[in-house]
């Protein structure tokens, strides 16, 4: 077993005029936008609707507009290259249009990434005026989605003319104001690098999450947790990363960004795969990928349990090198009959989870989605690693957990600080699975208690950078660190009835030294005597100064 180290650090801390050519270049400056400029601008755009407090309610209106402007600006930039080549804007535009149609029929890449017709470019959206603006924007997005099949289910989801109780959700006046703010900067090829624009988009998602409270957990995982997971799976070149509950795609994107920040050959970046139940959130994920320029990613929409998006019945699920996930905790949507008759055979080996919680159903799906060398990092409720342990009666979750332990699939369990996640104040755990453990790690599980590594923020706590680093240190060195980590064997786990809660094995509290009452009284008497002597000396000094003060 690895050596024990000591951790001594403190953890907790409280122109509106338009060019009249067929494809006019946007009039704004083409200087590169910084990440802070983009973040401030995008949040201003969100707040213009009805102030910061209400901005999150309108995220489904705002995000597609930002994405649409990026498409339009990039299309203009790409077309400009062909204008110069052909010497005629009209000729180049017609050639691009015909090529795009033929490329779709022939199954090849077109001259431009996405085709935006003249009548629906951003400048036309901006100059349309407020009359029937919602209808025009909806028509523009749906037309562009039809012309570019990869944008179906992405741009054509939102109706900008929608009504609730007979009233427009977002009236044309506020929509026009929003479009004007979004028009403030260009988002073309020479204005915003994909990674910078993508990070600004992620910032906007985080701001929306902060304002939406519990419902935000459906689409957003705190970025610090995302970076931790990315650093723990550490994807290899030309690998595949899958998220069965991808939300807006944050965990996948951070996994690829982590690789690109540490790899020499970015051409071999991991390919991303994700599935999302909610069509609107699925659209957010796809937009997120396009903005990061991760166009080789693959996504599916639908229920991962009932209709997995990657694989075919009879031939099994597609398997991946890595799986990252933050599924809904304690989901109670599935009966035993569903697990029993699963056509993919995911639950027969380990057993059927209870109706009350699908936590271990997710872990079984994820295990089935890993190839023979695959690894996974999954965020779940802390109860998932302890429920049923110590009970004399039968418990399905404990029995499934027991099989995972006995078959040496669980590599590490990390207890996170409380109040990190937007849908709960409870702490979570990261459960790491490995189908091909290193020889020196076999029949051991590393438990890490990182519950103290947080800083208080509003509205949620934040996992600290120091916390991420010490977790990585313990995991990669596979060692015990005082008040942080503990290595346990399969036999030790069996003695506690397969309870894998890190807090049970790793005490992070300071050691309390108990002293006898006799010694405490002696110290108090000494302190009392010292004070009396000090009072006497002070009285003598005051008397010399003819000051009569009684203590």
C-alpha positions, -999 to 999 in steps of 0.1 A, spaced: 0 0 0 13 35 -8 29 57 18 9 81 40 15 118 35 4 148 56 -17 176 42 -9 209 61 -28 234 40 -59 253 50 -88 244 28 -119 265 35 -123 302 27 -152 320 38 -245 519 -378 -273 506 -386 -269 514 -424 -265 483 -445 -242 477 -474 -263 470 -504 -243 443 -520 -257 408 -520 -235 397 -490 -224 429 -473 -197 426 -447 -208 436 -412 -199 471 -402 -185 464 -368 -148 463 -359 -131 430 -368 -107 431 -339 -105 400 -318 -128 400 -288 -114 390 -254 -132 365 -232 -142 393 -207 -155 415 -235 -176 386 -248 -189 376 -214 -199 412 -205 -216 417 -239 -235 385 -239 -248 391 -204 -258 426 -213 -278 411 -242 -295 387 -218 -303 415 -193 -318 439 -219 -350 418 -220 -362 425 -185 -332 429 -162 -307 404 -148 -333 388 -125 -355 377 -154 -328 370 -179 -326 332 -172 -363 328 -181 -354 338 -216 -323 317 -222 -341 297 -249 -347 329 -268 -312 344 -263 -289 315 -270 -302 307 -305 -298 343 -315 -262 344 -305 -256 312 -324 -275 325 -354 -254 356 -355 -222 335 -354 -235 314 -384 -243 345 -404 -210 363 -397 -189 332 -405 -209 327 -437 -200 363 -447 -163 357 -440 -162 325 -460 -180 341 -489 -156 370 -490 -128 346 -499 -147 334 -529 -157 370 -539 -120 377 -542 -114 345 -561 -142 350 -587 -140 388 -589 -178 390 -587 -201 389 -556 -231 378 -576 -213 350 -594 -196 338 -562 -229 338 -543 -247 318 -570 -218 293 -572 -218 288 -534 -256 283 -534 -255 257 -562 -225 239 -546 -243 237 -513 -273 220 -529 -251 195 -548 -230 188 -518 -260 176 -498 -271 153 -527 -236 139 -531 -228 135 -494 -197 157 -494 -185 188 -476 -198 221 -493 -177 252 -500 -190 268 -468 -198 253 -434 -234 266 -433 -254 283 -460 -274 314 -450 -297 328 -478 -294 365 -485 -329 373 -473 -322 358 -438 -287 371 -430 -282 389 -397 -283 423 -413 -318 416 -425 -329 404 -391 -315 435 -375 -331 459 -401 -365 442 -402 -381 465 -377 -403 454 -347 -434 447 -368 -439 409 -370 -403 404 -359 -409 372 -339 -425 356 -369 -396 367 -392 -369 354 -368 -387 321 -365 -390 318 -402 -353 327 -407 -341 300 -383 -363 273 -396 -353 281 -432 -316 279 -424 -321 247 -405 -339 231 -435 -310 242 -458 -284 228 -434 -296 193 -421 -271 192 -393 -289 222 -378 -323 205 -376 -333 202 -340 -309 230 -332 -321 262 -348 -357 252 -355 -367 245 -319 -378 279 -306 -409 298 -317 -401 335 -313 -438 342 -318 -450 319 -290 -478 329 -267 -489 320 -232 -524 327 -221 -529 347 -253 -499 370 -247 -465 370 -264 -438 355 -242 -413 379 -257 -429 408 -275 -415 423 -307 -403 454 -289 -381 436 -264 -370 411 -292 -358 441 -313 -339 455 -283 -323 421 -277 -313 419 -314 -298 454 -313 -275 444 -284 -265 412 -300 -256 432 -331 -230 452 -311 -201 429 -321 -192 407 -350 -187 370 -344 -169 361 -376 -138 341 -382 -115 370 -374 -134 383 -344 -138 355 -320 -117 323 -318 -140 292 -313 -126 283 -279 -130 319 -266 -166 322 -280 -174 287 -266 -161 297 -232 -182 329 -233 -212 307 -242 -205 285 -212 -203 316 -190 -237 326 -202 -250 291 -194 -235 294 -159 -252 328 -153 -285 313 -164 -280 284 -141 -273 307 -111 -306 325 -118 -327 294 -124 -321 275 -91 -330 239 -90 -341 235 -127 -306 245 -137 -293 211 -127 -310 197 -158 -285 214 -182 -255 226 -163 -227 210 -141 -205 235 -122 -175 242 -143 -150 234 -115 -166 199 -112 -163 196 -150 -126 205 -150 -120 180 -122 -137 152 -141 -118 161 -173 -85 160 -154 -93 126 -139 -102 109 -171 -74 126 -190 -84 114 -225 -59 100 -249 -53 110 -285 -80 98 -310 -102 85 -282 -139 87 -278 -158 104 -249 -195 98 -242 -220 115 -219 -254 97 -217 -270 127 -200 -251 155 -216 -272 185 -208 -257 215 -226 -225 195 -233 -202 210 -207 -186 178 -194 -178 167 -229 -164 200 -240 -142 203 -209 -128 168 -216 -117 179 -251 -105 213 -240 -84 196 -213 -68 173 -239 -61 202 -262 -45 223 -235 -21 195 -227 -15 177 -260 9 185 -287 -12 171 -316 -46 188 -315 -55 170 -348 -59 139 -327 -84 154 -303 -110 131 -287 -143 127 -305 -174 136 -285 -207 117 -282 -237 127 -262 -274 121 -256 -300 144 -241 -336 138 -232 -349 174 -234 -350 187 -271 -343 223 -260 -313 213 -240 -302 191 -268 -302 221 -291 -281 240 -265 -255 212 -265 -253 212 -303 -249 249 -305 -222 246 -278 -203 221 -300 -206 243 -331 -194 274 -313 -164 254 -301 -159 242 -337 -163 206 -326 -182 197 -358 -171 160 -357 -192 154 -325 -223 132 -326 -254 137 -306 -288 120 -301 -320 132 -285 -342 110 -265 -344 88 -234 -310 71 -229 -326 42 -210 -355 34 -233 -338 44 -266 -300 46 -265 -288 68 -293 -256 49 -300 -258 12 -309 -283 -11 -325 -305 -38 -309 -290 -72 -316 -255 -59 -320 -253 -41 -287 -244 -6 -274 -216 14 -290 -187 13 -266 -164 42 -258 -130 49 -242 -144 73 -216 -178 81 -202 -185 113 -182 -219 119 -167 -239 139 -141 -273 121 -144 -304 131 -125 -299 119 -89 -324 93 -74 -345 92 -106 -377 72 -99 -391 68 -134 -385 31 -141 -402 -1 -127 -385 -35 -123 -403 -48 -154 -384 -23 -175 -350 -34 -163 -360 -71 -166 -371 -68 -203 -343 -44 -213 -335 -54 -250 -299 -43 -245 -292 -66 -216 -277 -39 -194 -292 -49 -161 -293 -87 -160 -257 -93 -147 -256 -69 -118 -293 -69 -109 -323 -46 -110 -322 -13 -92 -352 -2 -70 -380 19 -85 -370 47 -60 -336 54 -75 -320 48 -109 -285 57 -97 -271 22 -101 -291 18 -134 -270 47 -147 -238 31 -136 -248 -2 -153 -256 16 -185 -223 34 -183 -204 2 -176 -221 -14 -206 -210 17 -227 -173 13 -219 -149 -7 -241 -126 -33 -225 -101 -6 -215 -127 20 -207 -129 44 -178 -157 65 -164 -163 94 -140 -199 98 -128 -214 124 -104 -241 110 -82 -259 115 -49 -238 106 -18 -264 80 -8 -256 60 -39 -225 46 -22 -240 38 11 -278 31 8 -286 -3 22 -254 -9 40 -258 -22 75 -294 -33 69 -303 -68 78 -329 -70 51 -322 -74 14 -313 -42 -4 -309 -40 -42 -286 -10 -44 -262 -26 -18 -263 -59 -37 -254 -42 -70 -227 -22 -53 -213 -54 -39 -210 -70 -74 -193 -39 -87 -168 -41 -58 -162 -79 -61 -156 -76 -98 -131 -48 -92 -148 -22 -114 -148 7 -89 -115 25 -89 -122 56 -68 -150 75 -49 -146 112 -43 -168 131 -18 -173 167 -30 -182 197 -8 -218 205 -1 -239 231 -19 -220 230 -52 -249 219 -75 -278 241 -86 -305 215 -80 -295 206 -44 -275 217 -14 -264 181 -8 -228 171 -15 -222 147 -44 -197 120 -51 -177 112 -82 -176 75 -88 -148 63 -111 -151 30 -129 -123 12 -147 -126 -19 -168 -89 -24 -170 -72 -13 -137 -34 -11 -135 -20 -42 -118 -9 -22 -87 -45 -9 -83 -63 -41 -86 -85 -51 -56 -82 -17 -41 -105 14 -41 -92 49 -34 -116 70 -12 -111 108 -12 -128 131 12 -126 166 -4 -156 180 15 -135 209 30 -121 221 -3 -145 249 -11 -150 286 -10 -183 303 -3 -199 321 -32 -234 333 -41 -256 315 -48 -235 283 -45 -202 271 -30 -173 265 -54 -148 237 -55 -113 253 -51 -84 250 -75 -64 236 -46 -91 210 -41 -88 199 -77 -51 197 -75 -49 176 -43 -76 152 -56 -55 148 -88 -24 142 -67 -40 115 -46 -56 98 -76 -25 98 -99 0 89 -72 -25 64 -58 -15 72 -22 -30 79 12 -28 115 23 -37 125 58 -72 140 61 -78 135 24 -75 99 10 -75 63 21 -69 31 1 -91 2 11 -92 -34 0 -122 -55 -11 -121 -73 22 -123 -40 42 -153 -30 21 -170 -62 29 -166 -56 66 -186 -24 64 -213 -41 42 -201 -24 10 -205 12 23 -181 32 1 -187 66 17 -153 84 20 -164 102 52 -166 68 69 -129 61 62 -113 96 60 -118 120 89 -111 156 78 -118 172 112 -90 185 134 -80 161 162 -95 171 195 -73 165 225 -92 158 257 -76 169 290 -84 160 326 -104 185 347 -76 187 372 -51 201 346 -77 225 333 -84 239 368 -47 243 374 -43 263 342 -73 285 351 -58 292 386 -25 302 370 -43 326 346 -62 341 375 -30 346 395 -12 362 366 -41 386 361 -42 396 398 -4 403 397 -9 424 365 -37 444 382 -15 451 412 13 464 391 -11 486 370 -26 501 403 9 510 415 17 528 382 -16 547 382 -10 558 419 23 574 409 4 594 383 -22 604 410 -49 586 391 -75 569 413 -90 541 391 -105 510 408 -103 476 390 
